[in-house]
């Protein structure tokens, strides 16, 4: 996801994630999987940050490489 610099820091990323959750539920998805990084990560920052997804109920289930976390939200 991408939020233009002048609009960052006001919660738009979180709102985009909430919209993705709602859309996924409406489409009948059972699980939503994401690959965020730690806030201090030097790359892959466009994938979002672990604490934001944790706050929205995602649980870590593994790692993808050295920087990306694998997190899931059960939509059932």
C-alpha positions as CSV (number, residue, x, y, z in Angstrom):
1,X,0.0,0.0,0.0
2,X,1.2,3.5,-0.6
3,X,0.2,6.7,1.1
4,X,1.6,9.9,-0.3
5,X,4.1,11.5,2.1
6,X,2.0,14.6,3.0
7,X,-0.9,12.3,4.1
8,X,1.2,9.9,6.3
9,X,0.9,9.8,10.0
10,X,-2.8,10.4,10.3
11,X,-4.1,6.8,10.2
12,X,-4.8,6.4,6.5
13,X,-2.8,3.1,6.4
14,X,-4.9,1.7,9.2
15,X,-8.1,2.7,7.3
16,X,-6.8,1.0,4.2
17,X,-6.2,-2.2,6.1
18,X,-9.7,-2.0,7.7
19,X,-11.2,-1.5,4.2
20,X,-9.3,-4.5,3.0
21,X,-10.6,-6.6,5.9
22,X,-14.1,-5.5,5.2
23,X,-13.8,-6.2,1.5
24,X,-12.3,-9.6,2.1
25,X,-15.1,-10.6,4.4
26,X,-17.7,-9.4,1.9
27,X,-16.0,-11.5,-0.8
28,X,-16.2,-14.6,1.5
29,X,-12.6,-14.9,2.4
30,X,-11.7,-17.1,5.4
31,X,-8.2,-15.8,6.1
32,X,-6.3,-12.6,5.2
33,X,-2.5,-12.9,5.1
34,X,-0.1,-10.0,5.1
35,X,3.7,-9.6,5.1
36,X,4.5,-6.4,7.1
37,X,7.9,-5.4,8.5
38,X,9.2,-4.0,11.7
39,X,9.0,-0.1,11.9
40,X,12.8,0.2,11.8
41,X,13.1,-1.9,8.6
42,X,15.1,-0.2,5.9
43,X,13.1,-1.8,3.1
44,X,9.7,-3.3,2.3
45,X,8.1,-0.4,4.3
46,X,5.2,-0.2,1.7
47,X,3.9,-3.5,3.2
48,X,3.0,-1.9,6.4
49,X,4.3,-2.4,9.9
50,X,3.8,-5.3,12.3
51,X,2.3,-3.2,15.2
52,X,-0.4,-1.8,13.0
53,X,-1.5,-5.3,12.0
54,X,-1.3,-6.6,15.5
55,X,-3.5,-3.8,16.7
56,X,-6.1,-4.9,14.1
57,X,-6.1,-8.5,15.3
58,X,-3.5,-10.2,13.0
59,X,-1.4,-12.9,14.5
60,X,2.2,-13.7,13.4
61,X,2.5,-17.2,12.0
62,X,6.0,-17.1,10.6
63,X,8.7,-15.2,8.6
64,X,9.3,-14.6,4.9
65,X,13.0,-13.9,4.6
66,X,14.9,-11.8,7.1
67,X,12.6,-8.7,7.2
68,X,9.0,-9.7,6.5
69,X,6.7,-11.2,9.0
70,X,3.9,-13.5,7.9
71,X,0.7,-12.5,9.8
72,X,-2.9,-13.8,9.4
73,X,-6.3,-12.7,10.4
74,X,-9.1,-15.3,10.7
75,X,-12.2,-13.8,9.1
76,X,-14.5,-16.7,10.1
